[in-house]
Amino acid sequence: MARAPKPLLPLHDGVGASAVFCPPGPWATLAAFLAERLPLVADWPARIARGEVVDETGAPLAGGYRPNRRVFYWRQHDAEPEIPFAEHIVFQDEHLLVADKPHFLPVTPGGAYVQQTLLTRLRRATGLAELSPIHRLDRETAGLVVFSLRAAERAAYQNLFRDRVVSKVYEAVAPVGEGPWPRVLRHRLVERGGESFMQMQAVAGEPNAETWVDLVEHLPAGLARYELRPSTGIKHQLRAQMSAVGLPLVGDRIYPVLQPHESPPRFDAPLQLVARAIAFVDPLTGLSRSFARGTATIVRP
């Protein structure tokens, strides 16, 4: 049976409601169930008393446990690392919002980050409860992220990335590599197992990752600036492919060697990778949309 759509509940300081399903079970109270189901939250009785656990209508819940329903709450962290860099809205209309994300800022809530994410900051600034990204950037990568304003339209935009009809341009800094330039990198990337699960590795087999790369500027200290144009969207694709050919990106703490997690991160040594531009034909309006850091171009057919 299909799950009912998530109701549109109000934002709490820019954070959308999260849902948890209540199965049949032995719990006497809602607080007891939530404490077992989500044990990292220590104050369920207090949250329930404040009316911060609700049903699909937004009505506060309390008292005994009732199975076979969804309850909703808002994620929060008391000691969340602060990201001291600002995002910028490049473009906004009735369908899309395009933001320029700084290094270190996650796109969506997860792990230790809720308020300090691009999505929460933008929802808080705009009041747009249905705002949602249609693609992702790594937390360490800076640059353009496109958001859908309406939940009903989100899938049409996400399908652009599934169908590989989006043009994306990145800039990166890495060691100077031997030519000829430009060249196309083709690899088969798969996730490593064990403690290095965060890494992708290049293995033998049919390529699933392809990126056009050009060296565009020589820099001091044996470094160079590269332009990268991926035609596929594998996890960590640009970082993994450049590392695979001996050109790991400056500031990369995952490739070629996975380094220990830092909290807070070293803000003085960002990953030298930026999503500079993105372009596609809008599936709803038919307009040719092209966005670059600081500019937006809309071409009518």
Number of C-alpha atoms within 10 A of each C-alpha: 3 4 5 7 6 12 13 14 18 16 17 17 15 21 23 22 22 14 17 13 12 17 14 11 11 10 16 12 14 21 21 16 20 21 15 11 13 11 12 9 14 11 12 19 17 12 16 18 13 12 14 18 25 20 16 15 10 18 12 17 18 17 12 13 19 16 14 10 12 17 20 24 22 19 16 16 12 6 8 15 15 13 18 11 11 12 18 16 15 18 17 15 9 8 16 21 19 23 23 23 27 22 25 23 24 25 23 20 18 10 8 14 21 23 23 20 22 25 24 27 20 22 20 17 11 11 15 15 22 19 22 22 22 18 16 16 21 14 17 20 23 25 23 29 24 21 24 25 20 16 12 9 14 19 12 14 23 15 14 17 17 12 9 13 14 17 15 20 19 21 21 24 23 23 19 19 15 7 9 8 12 14 13 14 18 15 21 18 24 15 14 13 10 7 8 14 12 15 20 24 21 20 12 8 9 10 13 16 21 20 21 16 22 18 22 13 12 14 13 7 8 10 17 18 20 23 20 26 20 21 18 18 17 16 18 18 21 24 22 25 24 21 20 19 11 14 20 23 25 18 17 21 18 20 23 19 12 14 11 8 9 8 9 11 13 10 12 7 12 18 21 18 27 24 22 21 21 21 18 19 20 17 13 10 11 12 15 15 16 18 22 20 19 14 10 16 13 13 10 10 8
